[in-house]
């Protein structure tokens, strides 16, 4: 029986796009392409931000080391990377409906400390008060899809893995949850996710 709903945050409960942030900063198409190629061509690069081991200064130096010829662009982006975060209009209502139906709701998300706190300040993460618990990757220096981050949530809140549904927009993260014994749901939109939950027996 499913008792716990576990959400990813980015592109599930909030919107964020590095490309939109660059547009808001004022990058040209060429500048945006250069930064996207340098920082996002390989998932492991930005994962270091989410892992939370490096200080912001160390992280900036690491990013610049990848493409020192565009140091100024990287600095401008890194200082303003979060400005495009937006709340999804369904997030609070979705969580409240699930909790009203008797489910416990948790967050398990890859997120750097500065970015997560800035997203709260900007009003995009507007649901923390509704959660039964959460782990952001920077808190434990582990990231999805590594098994350790899923186990950390299970252990911290004394959950039973197969009583959890994990919702994420990245397939390898859903697979990681499955490897940890959770049921997984690949997020492709709010209505689709609600339908999938109900097919799994989650009534709300």
Beta strands, then each sheet from edge to edge (+ up, - down):
strand 1: 4-7
strand 2: 14-15
strand 3: 86-87
strand 4: 104-109
strand 5: 133-136
strand 6: 164-168
strand 7: 183-186
sheet 1: 5+ 4+ 1+ 6+ 7+
sheet 2: 2+ 3-
end
